């Protein structure tokens, strides 16, 4: 909520409260005065008629020569006069006509019977529900006001006429005050009060709208200037407001100086951030920089692949959100940051999203100010130990494979020519010798086997002409699984797949099919007792990843670095060419192949190929269509 809104509400509320309190006080006094005035006027009417009636009764008794010796005689004589004397009825009518609030005037005996009334038709029922106006004046004024507005019953004032100085009441003079008449008398004042209340609220609203502007507008202009500085739009082109006071003009000039310094610092910080981000992009390790509150400031691209989240999604997240305290990484990194103790190359094993364990080297560096021990953040590095080890093995194997290729390329040509000559001379020798010669046959078979080996060398080292086409990676995997489904069923192996949609690569379909088929066949041949062969595809950043997991006995640790070597095999009838060919095909497609194997738990091969973007696929398809 803005400051203006916070000021408007108290101002309106304060003025409204004052108006309400003053209105309530006025209503209180007005209600009391109204009821007191009505009571006094009714009392005067009742008292005047009572005096008239007493005098008239005494004179009438004397004129009629009536003598009363007891209270009963007086009551009987007066009752007769009140009922029959027309002067009394005329006096009742004249008195009622002058009393503006009176609804009726009644003369009743001690038992409540009506002896005379004006209007003459007035009955005793007019008194039903009526309250003595003297009694209600002692109630709370708000109750009386509400009662006056909502009720329909009347009020009354009673004056007793007694015998022997009023000691014994014989008759009552009752004035019935009509509540409607009293209400009509009060209504104009109430309407005026409501009008004044509405005007006061309007004044409060106007004050609430104007006063905050007068107070806050200068501060708001300063706030806008600061916002312009933050967005880089403040400067000489933003002149000060001429309505501002001298003090605010001074603030404006100081903000101009601050803007120049801020823009320079912002440019330096932007350049520094770009340099740091470029440095993080070049690193193989996942690097994450946290501030002193544990929030992520920046991270390198490898962190996206390792944590499975984009940098935009990770930005601003806390350390506990990225590395939960319940995890191994969360415990190591969290303890290091909380205790402010660095961690160097701590080896841990964490599960990947695909369930395969991953070996990482964790490092935590506590960043401190140069002037003291105050920490400003933490630098977390994560390095995939297995990936580096696999990379070293692949580099070593590639080096050896290149050396073997150069060697075999030259040696094969040197061997092939003598072998051809030997084969020809052997045929000539067989024609000159009579009968069966087993030794000659053995020599022939061995020469043929050596010739096959030489041809394999030459074929493996011959340059391959790749026929690039867009390939639906999942469809390629489905075709291969369809080829091996019969063999898998015969070996009691269940094929399980999980394929992610819309994965496209560029390559030679035939070579890739043969390369992947070699891996899957090796998995089937390793599962002598049956089981489940799992094939997964997924998008891993800019790469398409294929994992093939078997449930075989695993690859012994001492021969894992020889798996991709040409002619290396552990099978009795194996050729040792399959995985070497797969390795070569994957490299020709700018991909990588590695594996994780644990004795007794099976082996997982991982093949990665560059993912083909939609626009690249469309361009290649169009080029192939026009060629």
HELIX and SHEET records of a PDB file:
HELIX    1   1 UNK A    3  UNK A   63  1                                  61    
HELIX    2   2 UNK A   71  UNK A   84  1                                  14    
HELIX    3   3 UNK A   86  UNK A   98  1                                  13    
HELIX    4   4 UNK A  124  UNK A  127  5                                   4    
HELIX    5   5 UNK A  133  UNK A  136  1                                   4    
HELIX    6   6 UNK A  141  UNK A  150  1                                  10    
HELIX    7   7 UNK A  179  UNK A  231  1                                  53    
HELIX    8   8 UNK A  246  UNK A  282  1                                  37    
HELIX    9   9 UNK A  301  UNK A  307  1                                   7    
HELIX   10  10 UNK A  311  UNK A  314  1                                   4    
HELIX   11  11 UNK A  319  UNK A  322  1                                   4    
HELIX   12  12 UNK A  328  UNK A  339  1                                  12    
HELIX   13  13 UNK A  385  UNK A  432  1                                  48    
HELIX   14  14 UNK A  438  UNK A  461  1                                  24    
HELIX   15  15 UNK A  473  UNK A  490  1                                  18    
HELIX   16  16 UNK A  509  UNK A  526  1                                  18    
HELIX   17  17 UNK A  557  UNK A  562  5                                   6    
HELIX   18  18 UNK A  578  UNK A  588  1                                  11    
HELIX   19  19 UNK A  614  UNK A  626  1                                  13    
SHEET    1   A 5 UNK A 114  UNK A 118  0                                        
SHEET    2   A 5 UNK A 102  UNK A 109 -1                                        
SHEET    3   A 5 UNK A 168  UNK A 177 -1                                        
SHEET    4   A 5 UNK A 155  UNK A 163 -1                                        
SHEET    5   A 5 UNK A 131  UNK A 132  1                                        
SHEET    1   B 5 UNK A 296  UNK A 299  0                                        
SHEET    2   B 5 UNK A 286  UNK A 291 -1                                        
SHEET    3   B 5 UNK A 375  UNK A 384 -1                                        
SHEET    4   B 5 UNK A 357  UNK A 368 -1                                        
SHEET    5   B 5 UNK A 343  UNK A 351 -1                                        
SHEET    1   C 2 UNK A 469  UNK A 472  0                                        
SHEET    2   C 2 UNK A 504  UNK A 507 -1                                        
SHEET    1   D 5 UNK A 493  UNK A 499  0                                        
SHEET    2   D 5 UNK A 531  UNK A 540  1                                        
SHEET    3   D 5 UNK A 543  UNK A 549 -1                                        
SHEET    4   D 5 UNK A 602  UNK A 610 -1                                        
SHEET    5   D 5 UNK A 592  UNK A 598 -1                                        
END                                                                             
